[in-house]
Amino acid sequence: MKISKIEHLGFAVPSIEEALPYYENILGFTCYNIETVEDQKVKTAFLKVGEVKIELLEPTSPDSPIAKFLEKRGPGFHHIAYAVEDGVSNALEQVEEAGIRLIDKAPRKGAEGLNIAFLHPKTTQGILTELCEK
Ligand code: ZN
């Protein structure tokens, strides 16, 4: 697998509306996209920091994975997303062979039209890891 860059960092927040003033007014970033990913029961907001993006994740339902995360851990760092150049399905095959546990057995559609898949933090040194491609 060939990783070209950190695509984004995902931060869990109870409310995007309440989190945005910090990122926009204090840090000076601009939110350029807000969208809901229905199958993940999550609303996302994207901000650009140079080459890297920050993805704020707000649950849209109490049974959203983000709602469960917030309940257990509170707001904060949720996942890192790496851009892979040679395809997410290809990367999944390789890492699974190497003993990494997959959350997504196959790529699915994430925010911003990316193909994404998550790797389980139990096998990725404690960091929930997303692989993505355009
Ligand atoms: Zn993400």
Backbone and ligand atoms as CSV (ligand in chain L), in Angstrom:
chain,resi,resn,atom,element,x,y,z
A,1,MET,N,N,0.844,-1.191,0.000
A,1,MET,CA,C,0.000,0.000,0.000
A,1,MET,C,C,0.882,1.243,0.000
A,2,LYS,N,N,0.420,2.245,-0.720
A,2,LYS,CA,C,1.193,3.488,-0.778
A,2,LYS,C,C,0.353,4.639,-0.219
A,3,ILE,N,N,0.798,5.160,0.944
A,3,ILE,CA,C,0.095,6.284,1.561
A,3,ILE,C,C,0.785,7.575,1.131
A,4,SER,N,N,0.014,8.513,0.588
A,4,SER,CA,C,0.619,9.738,0.072
A,4,SER,C,C,0.600,10.880,1.085
A,5,LYS,N,N,-0.406,10.891,1.961
A,5,LYS,CA,C,-0.484,11.994,2.925
A,5,LYS,C,C,-1.542,11.705,3.985
A,6,ILE,N,N,-1.542,12.551,5.006
A,6,ILE,CA,C,-2.660,12.548,5.949
A,6,ILE,C,C,-3.774,13.319,5.262
A,7,GLU,N,N,-4.907,12.668,5.042
A,7,GLU,CA,C,-6.023,13.322,4.353
A,7,GLU,C,C,-6.779,14.223,5.324
A,8,HIS,N,N,-7.125,13.660,6.457
A,8,HIS,CA,C,-7.775,14.488,7.485
A,8,HIS,C,C,-7.652,13.857,8.863
A,9,LEU,N,N,-7.984,14.670,9.875
A,9,LEU,CA,C,-8.068,14.210,11.251
A,9,LEU,C,C,-9.522,14.340,11.662
A,10,GLY,N,N,-10.062,13.321,12.302
A,10,GLY,CA,C,-11.467,13.341,12.702
A,10,GLY,C,C,-11.602,13.600,14.192
A,11,PHE,N,N,-12.388,14.614,14.542
A,11,PHE,CA,C,-12.626,14.955,15.941
A,11,PHE,C,C,-14.114,14.808,16.245
A,12,ALA,N,N,-14.436,14.088,17.307
A,12,ALA,CA,C,-15.834,13.911,17.705
A,12,ALA,C,C,-16.282,15.093,18.553
A,13,VAL,N,N,-17.440,15.654,18.203
A,13,VAL,CA,C,-18.009,16.768,18.965
A,13,VAL,C,C,-19.499,16.514,19.171
A,14,PRO,N,N,-20.048,16.960,20.314
A,14,PRO,CA,C,-21.486,16.794,20.511
A,14,PRO,C,C,-22.285,17.690,19.561
A,15,SER,N,N,-21.713,18.852,19.196
A,15,SER,CA,C,-22.437,19.785,18.337
A,15,SER,C,C,-21.465,20.550,17.446
A,16,ILE,N,N,-21.634,20.409,16.138
A,16,ILE,CA,C,-20.794,21.143,15.188
A,16,ILE,C,C,-21.019,22.640,15.349
A,17,GLU,N,N,-22.267,23.006,15.521
A,17,GLU,CA,C,-22.607,24.430,15.659
A,17,GLU,C,C,-21.856,25.057,16.837
A,18,GLU,N,N,-21.748,24.307,17.927
A,18,GLU,CA,C,-21.062,24.850,19.099
A,18,GLU,C,C,-19.544,24.751,18.975
A,19,ALA,N,N,-19.068,23.805,18.168
A,19,ALA,CA,C,-17.619,23.631,18.034
A,19,ALA,C,C,-17.021,24.610,17.026
A,20,LEU,N,N,-17.789,24.973,16.002
A,20,LEU,CA,C,-17.243,25.786,14.902
A,20,LEU,C,C,-16.663,27.137,15.325
A,21,PRO,N,N,-17.295,27.882,16.237
A,21,PRO,CA,C,-16.705,29.175,16.610
A,21,PRO,C,C,-15.266,29.054,17.109
A,22,TYR,N,N,-14.935,27.973,17.807
A,22,TYR,CA,C,-13.553,27.777,18.243
A,22,TYR,C,C,-12.630,27.673,17.030
A,23,TYR,N,N,-12.999,26.792,16.091
A,23,TYR,CA,C,-12.137,26.558,14.928
A,23,TYR,C,C,-12.091,27.767,13.997
A,24,GLU,N,N,-13.226,28.452,13.843
A,24,GLU,CA,C,-13.277,29.566,12.893
A,24,GLU,C,C,-12.800,30.882,13.518
A,25,ASN,N,N,-13.261,31.173,14.715
A,25,ASN,CA,C,-12.955,32.492,15.296
A,25,ASN,C,C,-11.636,32.520,16.048
A,26,ILE,N,N,-11.315,31.432,16.740
A,26,ILE,CA,C,-10.074,31.419,17.526
A,26,ILE,C,C,-8.907,30.966,16.657
A,27,LEU,N,N,-9.074,29.825,15.965
A,27,LEU,CA,C,-7.964,29.305,15.165
A,27,LEU,C,C,-7.923,29.912,13.766
A,28,GLY,N,N,-9.038,30.485,13.324
A,28,GLY,CA,C,-9.044,31.180,12.037
A,28,GLY,C,C,-9.210,30.296,10.811
A,29,PHE,N,N,-9.702,29.056,10.987
A,29,PHE,CA,C,-9.942,28.177,9.849
A,29,PHE,C,C,-11.338,28.470,9.288
A,30,THR,N,N,-11.557,28.054,8.038
A,30,THR,CA,C,-12.874,28.260,7.437
A,30,THR,C,C,-13.519,26.909,7.158
A,31,CYS,N,N,-14.746,26.756,7.625
A,31,CYS,CA,C,-15.492,25.547,7.315
A,31,CYS,C,C,-15.998,25.675,5.886
A,32,TYR,N,N,-15.649,24.718,5.027
A,32,TYR,CA,C,-16.041,24.841,3.611
A,32,TYR,C,C,-17.080,23.815,3.202
A,33,ASN,N,N,-17.413,22.899,4.107
A,33,ASN,CA,C,-18.398,21.881,3.726
A,33,ASN,C,C,-19.009,21.239,4.965
A,34,ILE,N,N,-20.330,21.175,4.988
A,34,ILE,CA,C,-21.030,20.430,6.040
A,34,ILE,C,C,-21.933,19.443,5.333
A,35,GLU,N,N,-21.818,18.176,5.703
A,35,GLU,CA,C,-22.703,17.192,5.080
A,35,GLU,C,C,-23.008,16.051,6.041
A,36,THR,N,N,-24.131,15.398,5.797
A,36,THR,CA,C,-24.536,14.270,6.631
A,36,THR,C,C,-24.247,12.976,5.880
A,37,VAL,N,N,-23.612,12.029,6.571
A,37,VAL,CA,C,-23.394,10.699,5.992
A,37,VAL,C,C,-24.412,9.781,6.666
A,38,GLU,N,N,-25.490,9.506,5.926
A,38,GLU,CA,C,-26.648,8.818,6.509
A,38,GLU,C,C,-26.292,7.458,7.103
A,39,ASP,N,N,-25.560,6.645,6.373
A,39,ASP,CA,C,-25.332,5.270,6.847
A,39,ASP,C,C,-24.416,5.237,8.068
A,40,GLN,N,N,-23.707,6.333,8.326
A,40,GLN,CA,C,-22.874,6.408,9.524
A,40,GLN,C,C,-23.569,7.171,10.655
A,41,LYS,N,N,-24.746,7.720,10.348
A,41,LYS,CA,C,-25.499,8.526,11.311
A,41,LYS,C,C,-24.620,9.613,11.910
A,42,VAL,N,N,-24.007,10.351,10.992
A,42,VAL,CA,C,-23.079,11.372,11.425
A,42,VAL,C,C,-23.178,12.592,10.519
A,43,LYS,N,N,-23.067,13.769,11.141
A,43,LYS,CA,C,-22.961,15.015,10.393
A,43,LYS,C,C,-21.503,15.431,10.455
A,44,THR,N,N,-20.956,15.837,9.318
A,44,THR,CA,C,-19.540,16.186,9.287
A,44,THR,C,C,-19.363,17.637,8.840
A,45,ALA,N,N,-18.344,18.271,9.378
A,45,ALA,CA,C,-17.957,19.615,8.937
A,45,ALA,C,C,-16.471,19.572,8.635
A,46,PHE,N,N,-16.079,20.131,7.486
A,46,PHE,CA,C,-14.674,20.103,7.087
A,46,PHE,C,C,-14.056,21.487,7.115
A,47,LEU,N,N,-12.828,21.534,7.665
A,47,LEU,CA,C,-12.048,22.766,7.675
A,47,LEU,C,C,-10.679,22.438,7.113
A,48,LYS,N,N,-10.074,23.397,6.436
A,48,LYS,CA,C,-8.748,23.170,5.853
A,48,LYS,C,C,-7.668,23.806,6.703
A,49,VAL,N,N,-6.609,23.033,6.938
A,49,VAL,CA,C,-5.432,23.555,7.631
A,49,VAL,C,C,-4.252,23.204,6.739
A,50,GLY,N,N,-3.885,24.097,5.845
A,50,GLY,CA,C,-2.851,23.777,4.862
A,50,GLY,C,C,-3.301,22.619,4.004
A,51,GLU,N,N,-2.458,21.584,3.944
A,51,GLU,CA,C,-2.744,20.402,3.127
A,51,GLU,C,C,-3.735,19.459,3.797
A,52,VAL,N,N,-3.843,19.592,5.115
A,52,VAL,CA,C,-4.617,18.635,5.897
A,52,VAL,C,C,-5.987,19.219,6.210
A,53,LYS,N,N,-6.957,18.349,6.377
A,53,LYS,CA,C,-8.290,18.803,6.760
A,53,LYS,C,C,-8.614,18.315,8.167
A,54,ILE,N,N,-9.501,19.044,8.795
A,54,ILE,CA,C,-10.079,18.583,10.051
A,54,ILE,C,C,-11.529,18.254,9.766
A,55,GLU,N,N,-11.956,17.083,10.218
A,55,GLU,CA,C,-13.341,16.652,10.052
A,55,GLU,C,C,-13.983,16.618,11.433
A,56,LEU,N,N,-14.969,17.460,11.645
A,56,LEU,CA,C,-15.717,17.414,12.896
A,56,LEU,C,C,-16.884,16.449,12.698
A,57,LEU,N,N,-17.107,15.592,13.669
A,57,LEU,CA,C,-18.136,14.552,13.560
A,57,LEU,C,C,-19.157,14.714,14.672
A,58,GLU,N,N,-20.391,14.910,14.284
A,58,GLU,CA,C,-21.485,15.056,15.250
A,58,GLU,C,C,-22.496,13.941,15.012
A,59,PRO,N,N,-22.909,13.246,16.072
A,59,PRO,CA,C,-23.885,12.164,15.866
A,59,PRO,C,C,-25.246,12.720,15.450
A,60,THR,N,N,-25.941,12.014,14.552
A,60,THR,CA,C,-27.284,12.446,14.163
A,60,THR,C,C,-28.342,11.566,14.816
A,61,SER,N,N,-27.884,10.575,15.601
A,61,SER,CA,C,-28.817,9.656,16.258
A,61,SER,C,C,-28.116,9.054,17.478
A,62,PRO,N,N,-28.890,8.709,18.513
A,62,PRO,CA,C,-28.258,8.158,19.724
A,62,PRO,C,C,-27.533,6.836,19.474
A,63,ASP,N,N,-27.876,6.126,18.385
A,63,ASP,CA,C,-27.177,4.861,18.124
A,63,ASP,C,C,-26.057,5.026,17.088
A,64,SER,N,N,-25.686,6.261,16.833
A,64,SER,CA,C,-24.551,6.524,15.941
A,64,SER,C,C,-23.256,6.079,16.628
A,65,PRO,N,N,-22.298,5.553,15.867
A,65,PRO,CA,C,-21.003,5.202,16.473
A,65,PRO,C,C,-20.357,6.406,17.172
A,66,ILE,N,N,-20.600,7.599,16.650
A,66,ILE,CA,C,-20.027,8.803,17.270
A,66,ILE,C,C,-20.705,9.097,18.616
A,67,ALA,N,N,-22.001,8.847,18.700
A,67,ALA,CA,C,-22.709,9.032,19.979
A,67,ALA,C,C,-22.126,8.105,21.033
A,68,LYS,N,N,-21.845,6.873,20.615
A,68,LYS,CA,C,-21.271,5.895,21.555
A,68,LYS,C,C,-19.869,6.313,21.980
A,69,PHE,N,N,-19.111,6.809,21.021
A,69,PHE,CA,C,-17.759,7.292,21.315
A,69,PHE,C,C,-17.811,8.433,22.326
A,70,LEU,N,N,-18.696,9.400,22.099
A,70,LEU,CA,C,-18.803,10.568,22.982
A,70,LEU,C,C,-19.220,10.148,24.393
A,71,GLU,N,N,-20.116,9.186,24.455
A,71,GLU,CA,C,-20.578,8.685,25.748
A,71,GLU,C,C,-19.426,8.090,26.541
A,72,LYS,N,N,-18.584,7.331,25.847
A,72,LYS,CA,C,-17.500,6.620,26.501
A,72,LYS,C,C,-16.299,7.513,26.791
A,73,ARG,N,N,-15.947,8.341,25.811
A,73,ARG,CA,C,-14.669,9.062,25.892
A,73,ARG,C,C,-14.810,10.570,25.973
A,74,GLY,N,N,-15.991,11.100,25.640
A,74,GLY,CA,C,-16.138,12.554,25.577
A,74,GLY,C,C,-15.621,13.084,24.253
A,75,PRO,N,N,-15.761,14.389,24.024
A,75,PRO,CA,C,-15.303,14.973,22.769
A,75,PRO,C,C,-13.790,14.869,22.658
A,76,GLY,N,N,-13.306,14.777,21.425
A,76,GLY,CA,C,-11.860,14.747,21.223
A,76,GLY,C,C,-11.455,13.990,19.987
A,77,PHE,N,N,-10.166,13.642,19.949
A,77,PHE,CA,C,-9.600,12.958,18.783
A,77,PHE,C,C,-10.325,11.639,18.531
A,78,HIS,N,N,-10.757,11.431,17.293
A,78,HIS,CA,C,-11.499,10.219,16.957
A,78,HIS,C,C,-10.746,9.321,15.978
A,79,HIS,N,N,-10.273,9.871,14.869
A,79,HIS,CA,C,-9.540,9.028,13.912
A,79,HIS,C,C,-8.605,9.843,13.022
A,80,ILE,N,N,-7.651,9.123,12.433
A,80,ILE,CA,C,-6.780,9.710,11.415
A,80,ILE,C,C,-7.131,9.059,10.084
A,81,ALA,N,N,-7.107,9.852,9.028
A,81,ALA,CA,C,-7.402,9.310,7.692
A,81,ALA,C,C,-6.195,9.521,6.792
A,82,TYR,N,N,-5.715,8.433,6.205
A,82,TYR,CA,C,-4.597,8.479,5.272
A,82,TYR,C,C,-5.119,8.321,3.852
A,83,ALA,N,N,-4.577,9.103,2.938
A,83,ALA,CA,C,-4.902,8.935,1.521
A,83,ALA,C,C,-4.006,7.834,0.961
A,84,VAL,N,N,-4.635,6.829,0.354
A,84,VAL,CA,C,-3.854,5.762,-0.284
A,84,VAL,C,C,-3.930,5.942,-1.797
A,85,GLU,N,N,-2.796,5.720,-2.432
A,85,GLU,CA,C,-2.721,5.993,-3.871
A,85,GLU,C,C,-3.102,4.804,-4.722
A,86,ASP,N,N,-2.939,3.597,-4.168
A,86,ASP,CA,C,-3.170,2.420,-5.008
A,86,ASP,C,C,-4.453,1.683,-4.647
A,87,GLY,N,N,-5.440,2.422,-4.154
A,87,GLY,CA,C,-6.764,1.821,-3.975
A,87,GLY,C,C,-7.017,1.300,-2.577
A,88,VAL,N,N,-8.197,1.603,-2.059
A,88,VAL,CA,C,-8.540,1.177,-0.705
A,88,VAL,C,C,-8.744,-0.348,-0.648
A,89,SER,N,N,-9.389,-0.922,-1.663
A,89,SER,CA,C,-9.632,-2.384,-1.599
A,89,SER,C,C,-8.324,-3.150,-1.587
A,90,ASN,N,N,-7.403,-2.684,-2.405
A,90,ASN,CA,C,-6.071,-3.255,-2.460
A,90,ASN,C,C,-5.377,-3.161,-1.094
A,91,ALA,N,N,-5.479,-1.983,-0.470
A,91,ALA,CA,C,-4.853,-1.758,0.836
A,91,ALA,C,C,-5.486,-2.660,1.897
A,92,LEU,N,N,-6.835,-2.804,1.839
A,92,LEU,CA,C,-7.524,-3.645,2.826
A,92,LEU,C,C,-7.039,-5.079,2.743
A,93,GLU,N,N,-6.895,-5.555,1.526
A,93,GLU,CA,C,-6.429,-6.917,1.312
A,93,GLU,C,C,-5.052,-7.117,1.943
A,94,GLN,N,N,-4.170,-6.150,1.696
A,94,GLN,CA,C,-2.802,-6.247,2.204
A,94,GLN,C,C,-2.747,-6.216,3.729
A,95,VAL,N,N,-3.484,-5.272,4.341
A,95,VAL,CA,C,-3.366,-5.152,5.794
A,95,VAL,C,C,-4.057,-6.320,6.500
A,96,GLU,N,N,-5.144,-6.819,5.893
A,96,GLU,CA,C,-5.827,-7.960,6.509
A,96,GLU,C,C,-4.909,-9.183,6.512
A,97,GLU,N,N,-4.210,-9.347,5.431
A,97,GLU,CA,C,-3.248,-10.442,5.341
A,97,GLU,C,C,-2.175,-10.322,6.415
A,98,ALA,N,N,-1.853,-9.090,6.774
A,98,ALA,CA,C,-0.822,-8.831,7.780
A,98,ALA,C,C,-1.380,-8.891,9.204
A,99,GLY,N,N,-2.657,-9.255,9.332
A,99,GLY,CA,C,-3.224,-9.459,10.664
A,99,GLY,C,C,-3.964,-8.270,11.246
A,100,ILE,N,N,-4.182,-7.245,10.460
A,100,ILE,CA,C,-4.928,-6.069,10.927
A,100,ILE,C,C,-6.427,-6.366,10.830
A,101,ARG,N,N,-7.150,-5.984,11.894
A,101,ARG,CA,C,-8.593,-6.211,11.917
A,101,ARG,C,C,-9.313,-5.095,11.161
A,102,LEU,N,N,-10.189,-5.477,10.248
A,102,LEU,CA,C,-10.919,-4.499,9.449
A,102,LEU,C,C,-12.272,-4.212,10.084
A,103,ILE,N,N,-12.638,-2.939,10.149
A,103,ILE,CA,C,-14.005,-2.582,10.526
A,103,ILE,C,C,-14.874,-2.661,9.275
A,104,ASP,N,N,-14.344,-2.168,8.159
A,104,ASP,CA,C,-15.028,-2.269,6.871
A,104,ASP,C,C,-14.300,-3.287,6.007
A,105,LYS,N,N,-15.027,-4.325,5.631
A,105,LYS,CA,C,-14.408,-5.384,4.813
A,105,LYS,C,C,-14.195,-4.918,3.378
A,106,ALA,N,N,-14.975,-3.913,2.987
A,106,ALA,CA,C,-14.858,-3.361,1.636
A,106,ALA,C,C,-15.027,-1.847,1.736
A,107,PRO,N,N,-14.463,-1.110,0.770
A,107,PRO,CA,C,-14.600,0.339,0.799
A,107,PRO,C,C,-16.058,0.770,0.690
A,108,ARG,N,N,-16.391,1.874,1.349
A,108,ARG,CA,C,-17.738,2.439,1.213
A,108,ARG,C,C,-17.605,3.939,1.008
A,109,LYS,N,N,-18.756,4.563,0.718
A,109,LYS,CA,C,-18.739,6.008,0.446
A,109,LYS,C,C,-18.733,6.787,1.744
A,110,GLY,N,N,-17.742,7.670,1.886
A,110,GLY,CA,C,-17.692,8.542,3.046
A,110,GLY,C,C,-18.030,9.973,2.651
A,111,ALA,N,N,-17.766,10.916,3.551
A,111,ALA,CA,C,-17.998,12.320,3.246
A,111,ALA,C,C,-17.098,12.744,2.087
A,112,GLU,N,N,-17.497,13.774,1.384
A,112,GLU,CA,C,-16.748,14.349,0.266
A,112,GLU,C,C,-16.555,13.364,-0.885
A,113,GLY,N,N,-17.437,12.363,-0.967
A,113,GLY,CA,C,-17.381,11.419,-2.076
A,113,GLY,C,C,-16.165,10.513,-2.091
A,114,LEU,N,N,-15.472,10.421,-0.948
A,114,LEU,CA,C,-14.290,9.558,-0.897
A,114,LEU,C,C,-14.699,8.108,-0.680
A,115,ASN,N,N,-13.897,7.194,-1.211
A,115,ASN,CA,C,-14.026,5.783,-0.853
A,115,ASN,C,C,-13.225,5.586,0.418
A,116,ILE,N,N,-13.861,5.046,1.437
A,116,ILE,CA,C,-13.172,4.939,2.718
A,116,ILE,C,C,-13.355,3.552,3.333
A,117,ALA,N,N,-12.468,3.233,4.268
A,117,ALA,CA,C,-12.614,2.022,5.074
A,117,ALA,C,C,-11.844,2.240,6.372
A,118,PHE,N,N,-12.398,1.710,7.456
A,118,PHE,CA,C,-11.770,1.865,8.765
A,118,PHE,C,C,-11.082,0.586,9.212
A,119,LEU,N,N,-9.957,0.772,9.909
A,119,LEU,CA,C,-9.220,-0.332,10.524
A,119,LEU,C,C,-9.428,-0.257,12.028
A,120,HIS,N,N,-9.488,-1.408,12.669
A,120,HIS,CA,C,-9.806,-1.434,14.098
A,120,HIS,C,C,-8.633,-0.965,14.955
A,121,PRO,N,N,-8.896,-0.037,15.897
A,121,PRO,CA,C,-7.797,0.515,16.713
A,121,PRO,C,C,-7.071,-0.521,17.567
A,122,LYS,N,N,-7.727,-1.650,17.842
A,122,LYS,CA,C,-7.057,-2.698,18.635
A,122,LYS,C,C,-5.836,-3.243,17.909
A,123,THR,N,N,-5.833,-3.122,16.579
A,123,THR,CA,C,-4.703,-3.666,15.816
A,123,THR,C,C,-3.906,-2.566,15.115
A,124,THR,N,N,-4.205,-1.288,15.445
A,124,THR,CA,C,-3.470,-0.186,14.809
A,124,THR,C,C,-2.877,0.744,15.871
A,125,GLN,N,N,-2.310,0.130,16.901
A,125,GLN,CA,C,-1.620,0.890,17.954
A,125,GLN,C,C,-2.531,1.914,18.628
A,126,GLY,N,N,-3.811,1.568,18.739
A,126,GLY,CA,C,-4.725,2.415,19.498
A,126,GLY,C,C,-5.343,3.568,18.735
A,127,ILE,N,N,-4.992,3.707,17.463
A,127,ILE,CA,C,-5.530,4.826,16.675
A,127,ILE,C,C,-6.534,4.296,15.650
A,128,LEU,N,N,-7.790,4.717,15.790
A,128,LEU,CA,C,-8.773,4.379,14.763
A,128,LEU,C,C,-8.281,4.968,13.443
A,129,THR,N,N,-8.125,4.097,12.442
A,129,THR,CA,C,-7.459,4.501,11.196
A,129,THR,C,C,-8.388,4.342,10.011
A,130,GLU,N,N,-8.495,5.409,9.232
A,130,GLU,CA,C,-9.312,5.402,8.028
A,130,GLU,C,C,-8.397,5.461,6.818
A,131,LEU,N,N,-8.665,4.616,5.856
A,131,LEU,CA,C,-7.952,4.702,4.584
A,131,LEU,C,C,-8.910,5.293,3.575
A,132,CYS,N,N,-8.450,6.210,2.736
A,132,CYS,CA,C,-9.384,6.784,1.772
A,132,CYS,C,C,-8.716,7.088,0.438
A,133,GLU,N,N,-9.549,7.188,-0.566
A,133,GLU,CA,C,-9.106,7.536,-1.913
A,133,GLU,C,C,-10.209,8.334,-2.586
A,134,LYS,N,N,-9.827,9.167,-3.510
A,134,LYS,CA,C,-10.771,10.019,-4.260
A,134,LYS,C,C,-11.664,9.161,-5.132
L,1,ZN,ZN,ZN,-12.839,10.624,8.417
